[in-house]
Amino acid sequence: MFIDFADATCSIPTETDLCIVGSGVMGLAIASHLLNHSARQILLVEEGGLEDTNTTSAVAAELQGGDLASAVDNSRARGFGGSSRRWGGQALPFSALDLADRPFLSQRGGWPISWEELNRFYPAADQFLGLTSMPFTTDLWKRQAVTAPFAEGSDLELSISKYSPHAYLASVYQKPITTSKQADCLINAKVASVVLEGDGARAQGVKVRNSHGREATISARVVVLCSGGIENPRILLASQQLDRRGVGNQADLVGRYYQDHVGFFAAELRPLDWARFRHLFASFLPGDQKYVPKIQLAQSLQRSQGLLSVIGNIDVQEGENSPRNCARRIYRKLRHARPISAESGSTFHDLRRLVSSAPDALKLLSAHLLEHRIGLPKKARFFLMANAESEPLHASRITLSDQLDGYGLNRPKVSWLVSDLTLNALKAYGVAVKNTLESATIAEVRLSPYLTDPKANWKERAYSLYHHMGATRMSSSPKEGVVDSYGRVHGIDNLYIAGTSILPSGSSSNPSYTALALAFRTAEHLLRQEPLKITTLNSPFQGPT
């Protein structure tokens, strides 16, 4: 059931078997898996409430210098469901090279787990998100005239990303939590710190606080921090009961190696062969899921030239009165049961414009119905939006500010540093895209002047993709990171972290899918531990299948 910590008359649990901090993607994944396989009691602790709003966190981070603003204020949603209130549920796995030791990086060593081990847990992430089991390597294009330029040996590779049909997880899991006899969710409760036992080798539980100053300590056999890429390190840094440096920070690594993905409009694309251009870039819609075509730097080129990962997809910019935009506005009006008439103002004009552009609208509709593709409007402008990896840098970090938030807690500072390795990869990507699409006469490619002019400040045009990573990184040794390969904080037996903050490097793929696979690996590990041993249940927790 849900318990509101903001209600002063409401009693709360003071102890539990497993305390999960955060009810977002990672927290719900671990909770659902353990509730399906364990009889132990679980308490989710959530800073926000249940309202279906897109409000940002009440505790915004602040930027302290750095190279780029990491979109920390408006990208963190609080409330049951966490960041699934904002994300699109996009999934694309990391590659073997992403986990490997890459000699050109300042931080060597790669990941403490193998790519094969990581791949064992992607199917669990697929099931949780309601994704099909279709391999990401499936050739949905099935036209050699389109795919030949990206064959083996090319500087570019084709891939697809999948989108969850139920990306907003609160709509799926609120009822199961409400009716579960094993799981409670404490809402409007912010974790102020992790509480350690006397010698610091185990976590006793967490201290929570509400916006009115009410405090409580919740004891737990196991604590898992699933509160996001910025909040996870904030909690460790703020937990100064035994050490002013915080918890797990003996090597001064909590908050360091912070990363985000660099967004960049790399080029404008002008179709030369409309049929092949449309077939290459239009999204697929088989069933109730969306698959988006992606073009990425080939792993062979990354290895040979020492390049970070870059991936891109098309961005369509069309006029306000285009058939698609008119249809969208009409649909939204109909959805709210508002009649269309001459007195309806803009809606009537949208309908008239849609009728006048019937041939173009019919082409878009036929692409959807007959080809199961999202049609591309011929009169639009097309840009290639690149997502680039940023190098894990020791000086790129999250620290605590002297400023206090609405709970009386120190606000986190974010200083995101980006090296020229990102620029080098973006330049190589732009050249590869231009050479490939133009030589195949698919499109003319006009690269951004920020990639061709050596005097241009490319960081002026770069932007954050809201992917906060790396500040509690995974490592095989406490001298190199904060958590081990299972997400357990080095030196503390029963304190774990799940989420993008444990990723040692970020690839260029959306990181939540890989973090989700790792979260299921952590859940499996917890089931093997004595405090959460597997039992047979008659009524398992029912989430999506």
Helices and strands as residue ranges (DSSP letters): E 2-4, E 15-21, H 25-37, E 42-45, E 62-63, G 82-85, E 90-91, H 96-99, H 115-119, H 122-129, H 144-147, G 148-150, E 156-163, H 170-179, E 183-187, E 190-196, E 203-209, E 215-225, H 231-238, E 262-271, H 274-281, E 290-297, H 299-305, E 310-317, H 323-335, G 342-344, H 346-356, H 358-370, E 381-388, E 397-404, E 410-415, H 420-439, E 443-447, H 449-452, G 458-460, E 463-464, E 495-497, G 500-502, H 511-528, G 530-532
